[in-house]
Amino acid sequence: MRRASLDRSNHTYRRRLLASLAVVLGLGVALVQWWPASTAPSTDGPFRERGPERIQVNEVQPTTQSRERTPPPPAPTPPVVVPNDVVIEDPIDFDEGTLAVEDPDNDEQLREGRSPAVSAARRPDTNARLFRAVQPDYPSSARERSIRARVRVSVQVSKTGRVEEAIVLKRWRLLDEGGVRPVARLDYGLEEAALGAARRSRFRPAQHDGRPVASQTTLTFEFGTDER
């Protein structure tokens, strides 16, 4: 009796399980058939579908460079060092630049201008200008005694700008208090040093009527005013 009841229970369970499976399958088929169709997404939103991007590839032709090398620039010439030569613009005293004039009186030779000693009375249109000044050497004997001095030299400048003659005009001793005192002569080789520097100086010659002419001017040198 007990076995027969168990068989009936198992048979009932199988029928219910099969019925449940049939219902689930029926619902699945119904959902697939009657589910509403999907609509195309709107393109008005912020995430719109874009088409495939196109990439254009341009073929680059290789170029060839010239193997010819440019010659290097020439090496600069070394500077020429000239000791004790300084280019400066020295003020020129025009009041002492006139030349002496001989009065011909009744001398016909002087009147006709055949004398080499005659000189012009008029000043040139443009006086001689210093373009290379030579600093004088400070004598060791004056340096040891701390001699401070100033020398003014009158120079005769030729048509080519060279100094033909140099003469000392005035001499001063420079005082420690800052003043100056004129003297009749300077010792310790100061005057000779000033004359040597004046003779080595170079000028742009004076011009008169567009032509270079000889002229006279002055140069002033100082000793002991700076360390040399």
Backbone hydrogen bonds, N-H to C=O, Kabsch-Sander energy under -0.5 kcal/mol:
donor,donor_aa,acceptor,acceptor_aa,energy
5,S,1,M,-1.9
6,L,2,R,-1.6
7,D,3,R,-2.0
8,R,4,A,-1.9
9,S,5,S,-2.0
10,N,6,L,-2.2
11,H,7,D,-2.1
12,T,8,R,-2.2
13,Y,9,S,-2.2
14,R,10,N,-2.1
15,R,11,H,-1.8
16,R,12,T,-2.1
17,L,13,Y,-2.2
18,L,14,R,-2.6
19,A,15,R,-2.3
20,S,16,R,-2.5
21,L,17,L,-2.2
22,A,18,L,-2.2
23,V,19,A,-2.2
24,V,20,S,-2.3
25,L,21,L,-2.4
26,G,22,A,-2.3
27,L,23,V,-2.4
28,G,24,V,-2.2
29,V,25,L,-2.4
30,A,26,G,-2.2
31,L,27,L,-2.4
32,V,28,G,-2.0
33,Q,29,V,-2.1
34,W,30,A,-2.7
35,W,31,L,-0.9
48,R,46,P,-0.8
55,I,53,E,-0.5
56,Q,54,R,-0.6
57,V,55,I,-0.5
58,N,56,Q,-0.6
60,V,58,N,-0.5
61,Q,59,E,-0.6
81,V,79,P,-0.7
82,V,80,V,-0.6
85,D,82,V,-1.3
86,V,84,N,-0.6
86,V,133,A,-3.0
88,I,86,V,-0.7
90,D,88,I,-0.8
94,F,92,I,-0.9
96,E,93,D,-0.9
97,G,94,F,-1.3
107,D,104,P,-3.0
108,E,106,N,-0.8
111,R,107,D,-1.9
112,E,108,E,-2.2
113,G,110,L,-0.7
114,R,109,Q,-2.0
118,V,115,S,-1.2
125,D,207,Q,-0.8
126,T,207,Q,-2.5
129,R,204,R,-2.0
131,F,202,R,-1.7
132,R,202,R,-1.7
133,A,86,V,-2.1
135,Q,84,N,-2.1
135,Q,133,A,-0.5
143,R,139,P,-2.2
144,E,140,S,-2.5
145,R,141,S,-1.0
146,S,143,R,-1.2
147,I,142,A,-2.6
149,A,223,F,-1.4
150,R,172,W,-2.3
151,V,221,F,-3.0
152,R,170,K,-2.4
153,V,219,L,-3.6
154,S,167,I,-3.5
155,V,217,T,-2.9
156,Q,165,E,-2.5
157,V,155,V,-0.6
157,V,215,S,-2.9
158,S,162,R,-2.8
161,G,158,S,-1.1
163,V,201,S,-0.6
164,E,156,Q,-3.2
164,E,162,R,-0.6
165,E,156,Q,-0.9
167,I,154,S,-2.6
169,L,152,R,-3.0
170,K,152,R,-1.2
172,W,150,R,-2.4
173,R,181,R,-2.9
174,L,148,R,-2.4
175,L,173,R,-0.6
175,L,179,G,-2.6
178,G,175,L,-1.4
181,R,173,R,-2.1
183,V,171,R,-1.8
190,L,187,D,-1.3
191,E,186,L,-0.5
193,A,189,G,-1.8
194,A,190,L,-2.1
195,L,191,E,-2.4
196,G,192,E,-2.4
197,A,193,A,-2.0
198,A,194,A,-2.0
199,R,195,L,-2.2
200,R,196,G,-1.3
201,S,197,A,-0.6
201,S,198,A,-0.8
202,R,132,R,-2.1
203,F,161,G,-2.2
204,R,129,R,-3.6
206,A,213,V,-0.8
207,Q,126,T,-2.6
208,H,211,R,-2.8
211,R,208,H,-1.3
213,V,206,A,-2.3
215,S,157,V,-2.2
216,Q,97,G,-0.7
217,T,155,V,-2.1
219,L,153,V,-2.8
221,F,151,V,-3.1
223,F,149,A,-3.0
